[in-house]
Amino acid sequence: MIIHSKVTEIFCLVDEFCKEYDQIVDKHLLGNPSKRPNIMSKSEVITITILFQLSGFRTFKHFYIFYVQKHMKDDFLQQFRIIDLQN
């Protein structure tokens, strides 16, 4: 369905954007930063969301359970130990 090299290309573009965005926005944030560590980076979340829009699946839950968790474990290995959308 989605070619691995395209996933890597999309992730790299999103990651570069997020790095530049964080540098600009962090200067203007109010309040204290979160003390909990993030499970997934912003780049990973945005990349999965973009892939969902390109996938043809009707719901994000089905896309994540039936495609991302089964076919993209090597790409997004860290969060599969913690996130479980099947419940």
Secondary structure, 3 states (H helix, E strand, C coil): CCCHHHHHHHHHHHHHHHHHHHHHHHHHCCCCCCCCCCCCCHHHHHHHHHHHHHHCCCCHHHHHHHHHHHHCCCCCCHHHHCCCCCC
